[in-house]
Amino acid sequence: MIKIDYSKCLKCGKCLMVCKRGPLRAPEKDGEAPLVIEDENAACFLCAHCASVCPAGAITVEGLKDVEFGALPSAAPHYEDYIAFIRSRRSTRNYKNIPVPGELIARVIDSARYAPTAKNSCGVCVTAVTGNSVSKLAGLTFEFYKGLMEIVKSPVKKYFFMLAAGISTFRAIKKNMPAFEYGYKMWLDGTDLLFYDAPALLIVHADKTLPMPKDDCDYALYEMTLAAETLGLATCVNGFFLRAAENSKELRRFIKLPAGHEPYGAITLGFPALKFKKTPARKPVNVTYIS
């Protein structure tokens, strides 16, 4: 996986410092080049930190090309500028009735690959839904919730549902029933309170056997929300669709979810129809310090 060009190696030891669990090992004698060992217990994640820190370009990582190593910025953004930027991000529920160009969607999605993943699994996948398919998906989602409403209102169906799903799941559904009913009624009246007539929807999913698939997808989803802001786009995280997609075979087929994958997040995407003038206040984080 890792190869060292010893004719270039400066023997500086930086690769050894950054490689915590991989196949790089210290030389037997001081002043010699590091060793690459073949050990199944050496958990190389292909993170390429060793190649990134090498000042001589002596290290190559199998499967990664030189063109994939980008130059770092000379300085990080100022803290004040960064905070101002993330404060400006708003959940948007009003979109212009114009499609998002495919190039912009691709750029938003591309940002997801730079999000951290457990053991550098890089297993986050994205499904982009655009055009009339967004409305079709909304309709299927509302039909799913219509089915839940029928279960809650039927004594017989309710009984068997509680046996299968558990009382806590049933109570959670019943608690949200007013929102389901209102959203479905508005949908029948021509108002989309699910995707808000957004021209695009991005769904993140991953193989459920990965070490931390949900966390990986959460990080990737937030990367995309920030990337969208830089391109003049806006987003809104959609939990109602996600809950339905987790449990509906029809929805999973529609979004072409691969076998073994689970959906872990979704955002609407489009050009905002309104511009916010201020950033609302947020409560301070509850912090516990341990020293």
N, C-alpha and C positions, 0 to 999 in steps of 0.2 A: 504493500500500500504506500509506503514512504520510501523514497530513494534519496540518497545523499551523493552529490557530486563532490567527492573528496578533493578534487583538484581546485575547487572553488572554496571549500570550507575554511573559515577563518578560526575555527576552534574556539569561538567566543562563548559557547555554552548557553546562548539565549534560547535555543530550541529545547534544551534540557529543562530550563526553568519553566517554560510555558507548557511543556508536555507532562501532565500530571499522571495519566494512567495509560498512556499509549506505548508504542513499541520502542521509543527512544530510551537509551540507557547511557549512563556515564561511562567513559572509557576506563580501562584498567589502570592507566597511568595518566597523571596530570599532563596537560598540554597536548593530548591526543584528541582526535575527532570522536564525536558521539557514535554509539553503536545502534544499529537497527536490528532488533531481535524478532524472531518469529515465535510468538507465544500466544496461545489461544486465550490466555488470561489477560493479555495486554489489550485492553479495550479501546482500540483506536476508533474514534467517532468520525474520522475524516473531517475534523473541524478545520484543518489546515492552519492552525495557529503557528505551528513550527515553520511552515513556509512563509507565513505572513510576517514573522518576526526576524527571519534570516536576512541580515544586511547584505549578504553576498549572492542571494538567489541560488543557493546551492541545493535547496530541497525541493523536490517535486512530489506531489501527492497523486496517486493513481486515480484517474477519473476526473481530475480537475485540470483545466487548461490555464495557461498563463493569462489568456484574455479575460478569465473570470476573476482575476485578482485586480481590484480597482485601487486607485490611489486614494489615500485618506485625505480629508480636508485639513487645511493648515491649522484650523482652530475649531473648537466646538461652538455652537451658537451660544450667545450670552444667555444666562439663566432668565433674565427678565424678558428677553425676546421669545424664548421657548415657552415660558408660562403664559405670555400674552397669546401665543399661537394656540396652545391647547385649550385655553379659556374661550377662544373664539369659536371652537367647534361646538355646534349645536345639533341636537336631534331634529331633523327637518321633516316636516309632514306636508309641505306644499312644494310641488315641483312644476316646472315649466313643461308644457305639452310638446316637448321636442326630444327626439332620441339622443342618447349619449353615443358619440362616435366610437366605433370599435377600438380605435387607437387609444382613446382615453381609458376605456374599460380595461384594455390590456395593460396599460401603465399602472392603473390602480392595483390590478391583480399581481403584477410583477413585484410590487413592494412587499407582498406577503412572504416572499421567499427569504427576506432578510430578518424575519421575526425569529426569535429563539425557539428551538424545539428540543425536547428531552432527548439526550444522547445524540443530538444532531441528526435525528431521524429524517428530517426534511420530508415528512409524509403528508403535509397539508395539501389538500386538493380543493379546487374552487369550481363551482358550477355557476355559469353566468346565464341568467334568464332575461330575455329582452323581447321587445315588440309585444305582439298579442299574447304571447305565452305567459307574460306576467299576469294578465287579466284571467287567463284560463287557470293558472295556478291559484289565484285568489279564489276563484269559483270552487275549485276542488277543496281548498282549505275550509271554506265556509260550509261546504257539504259535509265535511268531516265533523265540524262542530255542530251542525244540525243533527247528525247522528248521536252525538253526545247528549244533546238536549232531549232527544227522544228517550234515551236510556234513563236519564234522571227523572223524567216524568212518568216512566212506566214502572209500576211496582215489581213486576216480574223481571224485566230487563235489569232494573236497578239491583235486585237481589243477586242475580248471577254475575253482574259486573263487579259487585263488591267482593264476591267470592274469588273472582279471577284476579282483579287488580288490587284489592285491599281497601280497607275502609279509609285510610289516609288519602289515597289517590282519589277516591270518590268524593271525600269532603273538599279536597282542593278544587275539583271540577265544579262541584255544587257552589262553592264560594264565588267562582268566576262566572257562573251561569248568567247573571245579569249582563255582563260585558259581552258574552257570546251572543245572547239574544239580541242585544242592541246592535251589535256589529252585523249580524245576519239580516236584521230588519233593514238597516241602512243599505246593505248590499243589494237587497231586493228593490230598494227605492232608487238605486243608481249611484250610491255614494260608497266609495272604497275606503273603509277605515282600517284595512289590513295593510295594504301596500301604498295607500294614498295616491293611487294613479301614477306611481313612479315608473319611469321608462325602463328601469333595469333592477334586477335583484341578484345579489351575489350570495351564494351559499357555500360555506366552508365545511368540508367533511374529511374524514380520515379513517384509516383502518383502525378498528376498535382494539386490535391487539397491540398497538404501539404502546410504549411506556406511559405516555401522558397525552393521549390524543386530544382531549377536550382543552387542556391548557394550551397545547400547541395551536389549536384553531382559534382560541380566544386571543392569543397574542397576534396571530396573523390578521384576524378580523380588525383589531384596533389599528394595526399598521395601515390597513387599507382605508379605514375611516380618515386617518390623518393625511394619507397620500391624496385622497379624494379632495380634501380641502385645498391643497396646493394647486389643484387643477381647476378650481372654480366649481367643483361639484359638492354635493351634500349627501348625507347618509342618515339612516335611522336603523338602529338595531331592532330586529323583529323577533320577539319571543313567542308570540301566538302561532306564527307559522312553524317555528322550530318544534314546539310541543306537538303540533299536528304531524309534522314530517317524521317525528320519532316513532309515531304509532300507526301511521297510515301506509299500507302497502301501495295504494294507488298513487299517493304523493311521491313515494320513493321511486316508483316506476317512472313517473312523469319527469322527475329531475335526474333520471338515469343514474341513481345511486349505485355504485359498484357493490358487488357482494362482499360482505364483511365490513362495509363502511357504515359509519353513523354520522348524521348531520349534527354539527356542534354549534353552528351560528349562522345568522343571515342578516344582511343589511339591504335596505332599499338604496338606490343610487340614481341621482339625477341632478339637473341644474336647479338650484333653489329659486322659487318664485318670489320669495320675500328675503329681505336682508335685515338682519338684526342690528340694532343700533347700540346695544349694550350687552355686556356679559353679566348674567345674574350671579349673585353671591352664592357660595356654597358653604355649608358648615365645615369647620376645621376637622381634620382627621383626628380620631381618638387614638392617642399614642401612648404606649407603655414603654418606658425606658428601663433597661436592665443593664447594670454595669458591675 
